[in-house]
Amino acid sequence: SKIIEPCMGTGSIIEELLKLNNCDENNTTLIGMEILPAPYALSHYRISELLKKELSEKKINIYLTDTLSDDFDSDLGSDENVFSEDKNDAKNICKKPIHVVIGNPPSTIVTNTHSPREKINKLLDDFRPPKEHIKNRQNIQKALNNDSFRFLRWAVEKISDSEHAIVSMILPGSFSNSISYKYARKWLLEKFDNIYV
């Protein structure tokens, strides 16, 4: 069993999962991915300190990678850069089936990425109104240009082939009632048997 956090930051959620002491979860692999080197390095340090204390027998894999990039699901050459191995390992470990994706995604757009994000932006169209309902000068869709919703859509895509799966994301509070997310909420209600807010 795998628990994936595609936007781990400094690793707080994975740290808490490591502290949970449940013998049934010892076969669980925790997988964390982060695009920014500083939080990635800090998460490595914090988690290594926990593992030194032998607080958990869970396996853990942490990768420096852009989860939302088109490169994430494509094959990379070995000479791409020093982090190609991390990207390839993350891609391979995140192959379906996946049953649990959790996270506290950033509520902004990461602008320092050099990789295209056409695939995730195309998937994000599922959260938008049908083209026939889109009017000129309609600004309500601008709110979807936020990485938290890209991570939510990525997570739903990753569990799409699993019969039983969970996505747990911390999202902006406006997601539950703002008109900007009306079609996103409708799409999610059609995909999931149960939704808890």
C-alpha positions in Angstrom: 0.0 0.0 0.0 1.2 3.5 -0.9 0.3 6.9 0.5 1.3 9.7 -1.8 1.8 13.3 -1.0 2.5 15.1 -4.3 3.2 18.5 -2.7 4.9 17.7 0.6 6.6 21.0 1.4 8.7 20.4 4.6 7.1 17.1 5.2 4.7 17.9 8.1 1.9 15.5 7.0 4.3 12.6 6.3 6.0 13.3 9.6 2.6 12.8 11.4 1.9 9.7 9.4 5.3 8.3 10.5 4.3 8.9 14.1 1.1 6.9 13.9 1.8 3.7 15.6 -0.4 1.1 13.9 1.2 -2.3 13.3 -1.2 -2.9 10.3 0.4 0.0 8.5 4.0 -1.3 8.6 3.7 -2.4 5.0 2.8 1.1 4.0 5.1 3.1 1.8 5.0 6.9 2.3 5.9 8.8 -0.8 6.6 12.5 -0.8 7.3 14.8 -3.7 8.4 18.5 -3.6 9.4 20.9 -6.4 11.4 23.4 -4.2 14.9 22.4 -3.0 14.8 24.1 0.4 11.6 22.5 1.7 12.7 19.2 0.2 16.1 19.4 2.1 14.3 20.4 5.3 11.9 17.5 5.0 14.8 15.1 4.6 16.4 16.4 7.7 13.2 16.3 9.8 12.2 12.8 8.7 15.7 11.4 9.1 15.6 12.6 12.8 12.4 10.7 13.3 13.8 7.6 11.7 16.9 7.7 13.9 14.5 7.5 16.9 13.0 4.3 15.3 9.5 5.7 15.7 8.2 3.9 12.6 8.8 0.8 10.5 7.1 2.4 7.5 9.1 2.7 4.3 9.5 6.3 3.0 10.6 7.7 -0.3 11.1 11.4 -0.9 11.7 13.0 -4.3 12.6 16.4 -5.7 10.4 16.7 -8.7 7.7 18.8 -10.3 4.7 16.5 -9.9 2.5 18.6 -12.2 4.9 18.9 -15.1 4.4 17.0 -18.4 7.8 15.5 -17.7 6.5 13.6 -14.7 4.8 11.0 -16.8 7.3 10.9 -19.6 10.6 9.0 -19.9 13.7 11.1 -19.1 17.1 10.6 -20.5 19.9 9.8 -18.0 21.8 12.9 -18.9 18.9 15.3 -18.4 20.2 16.7 -15.1 21.3 15.7 -11.6 17.7 15.1 -10.5 16.7 12.9 -13.4 17.0 9.8 -11.2 14.6 11.4 -8.7 12.1 12.2 -11.4 12.2 8.7 -12.9 11.9 7.0 -9.5 9.0 9.2 -8.6 7.3 8.5 -11.9 7.7 4.8 -11.5 6.6 4.6 -7.9 3.4 6.7 -8.7 2.2 4.2 -11.3 -1.4 3.1 -10.9 -3.1 1.6 -8.9 -2.9 4.2 -6.2 -5.3 4.2 -3.3 -4.5 7.2 -1.1 -3.3 10.7 -2.1 -3.1 13.4 0.6 -1.7 16.9 0.7 -1.8 20.5 1.6 -1.1 22.0 -1.8 0.1 25.6 -2.2 -2.7 28.1 -2.9 -0.7 29.9 -5.5 0.9 29.2 -8.9 4.5 28.1 -8.8 6.2 30.3 -11.3 9.7 29.0 -11.2 9.0 25.8 -13.0 10.7 25.3 -16.4 8.7 22.3 -17.5 5.4 22.6 -19.5 2.2 21.8 -17.7 -0.1 21.2 -20.6 -1.4 17.8 -19.4 -2.6 19.0 -16.0 -4.0 22.2 -17.5 -6.0 20.1 -19.9 -7.3 17.9 -17.0 -8.2 21.0 -15.2 -10.8 21.7 -17.9 -12.9 19.1 -16.2 -13.5 21.7 -13.4 -14.6 24.4 -15.9 -18.1 24.9 -17.4 -19.0 23.4 -20.7 -17.8 25.6 -23.6 -21.4 26.5 -24.5 -21.9 28.0 -21.0 -18.8 30.2 -21.2 -19.6 33.8 -21.9 -17.4 36.7 -23.0 -15.6 38.5 -20.2 -16.4 35.8 -17.7 -13.9 36.1 -14.8 -15.3 33.4 -12.5 -12.8 30.8 -13.9 -9.7 32.7 -13.0 -9.9 31.3 -9.5 -9.1 27.8 -10.9 -5.6 29.1 -11.9 -4.3 28.0 -8.6 -2.0 25.0 -8.0 -4.1 23.6 -5.2 -6.8 22.7 -7.8 -4.2 21.3 -10.1 -3.0 19.0 -7.3 -6.6 18.0 -6.6 -7.2 17.1 -10.2 -3.8 15.3 -10.4 -4.8 13.2 -7.4 -8.2 12.3 -8.8 -6.4 11.2 -12.0 -3.9 9.1 -10.2 -6.7 7.1 -8.3 -9.0 6.9 -11.3 -8.4 3.1 -11.9 -8.8 2.1 -8.3 -12.0 0.6 -7.1 -11.6 2.0 -3.6 -9.5 5.1 -3.1 -9.2 8.2 -1.0 -8.1 11.8 -1.9 -7.6 14.1 1.1 -6.6 17.7 0.3 -6.6 20.9 2.2 -8.1 23.5 -0.1 -9.1 27.1 0.2 -12.4 27.5 2.1 -14.0 29.2 -0.8 -14.0 25.9 -2.7 -17.0 24.7 -0.8 -19.3 27.6 -1.7 -17.9 30.0 -4.3 -19.6 30.1 -7.7 -16.1 29.9 -9.3 -15.9 26.3 -8.3 -19.5 25.3 -9.1 -18.5 23.0 -11.9 -15.5 21.5 -10.1 -17.8 20.5 -7.2 -20.3 19.0 -9.6 -17.6 17.0 -11.3 -16.2 15.7 -8.0 -19.7 14.8 -6.8 -20.1 12.6 -9.9 -16.8 10.9 -9.4 -16.9 10.1 -5.7 -19.3 8.0 -3.6 -18.6 10.1 -0.4 -17.2 13.6 0.1 -16.4 15.1 3.5 -15.8 18.8 4.1 
